[in-house]
Amino acid sequence: MERKIERVRDAHVREVVGKKVVKDKLYTYTYYTLPLNIYIPKHVIHRYGKDYVVIINSETGEIRAMPKKLYEEKYKKEEVKG
């Protein structure tokens, strides 16, 4: 009997604007994070949006983040097959 212990949580991406001064010039940059300071690349945000699912496996300690759209597609297909 195989048993998965996974917690699934919805998360929203937070946009962080950083500033850095180099030789009297101010540079700004933007990056995106989830709770637990999980970094999400900008191109992924532009492709899938800011709604994510964080999956935490308490047995292995593995933390996975995936776009909510992909998560719903993946598990709807599994429900139809199973």
N, C-alpha and C positions, 0 to 999 in steps of 0.2 A: 504494500500500500504506500503510494508515494504521496507525500503531503507537502504542499508549498505554504510557507508562511510569509505572505507578502502584504505590505500595507500600501495602499494606493491613495495618493492625495492629489488634489488639484492645486496647481500653483500658477501664479501670474508673474511674468517676467518684469523685472524692475530695470528701468533705464537709469544708468548712472553717468553723469557728466563729470569728467575729471579735468583738472587744469594744471598746467605746468609752465613755469617761467624759465626760459633759457635765454641768456644774454639779453635781458630786458625785453624779451618778446613773450607774449602770453599765448600758449597753445592750448586748445581744448580738444578733448576726445570723448567719444561715447562708447560705453560698453554695456552689456546686458547680463544680468545675473538672476538666478532663482534663489529661493531660500536655501540656506546652508552654503551660500556663496558659490554656487555651481555656475560657472561661466558658460554662456550660450553664444556661439559665433553670430555675428551680424547677418551673414547671408542666410542662416537658418531662420532667424527672426523674420527677415523679409519674405522668405518662402512660405513659412507655416503660421506666422502670427505669434502672439504673445501668450497664448493659453497652452499650458503644459501639464503633464502628469508626472509626478515623482513616484517611483516604485521603489520601496525599501524592503529588501529581503533580510529578515532578522536572523535567519540561520547562517547565511554566508557573510552578512554585513555589506552586501552589494547595494549600491544606490544607482538607479537608472532614471534618466529624464528623457521623456520623448514628447513630441508635440501631441496635443490632445486629439487632433484630427487623425494622426497615424494610429494612436492607441485605440480610438473607437473603430477605425477600419479593421485593424488587426483582430480585435476581440469580437467584433460582429461576425467576421468570417469564421472564427473558431466556434462561435455559438451555432452558426448555421451548419457547420460540418459535424459538430458533436451532438 
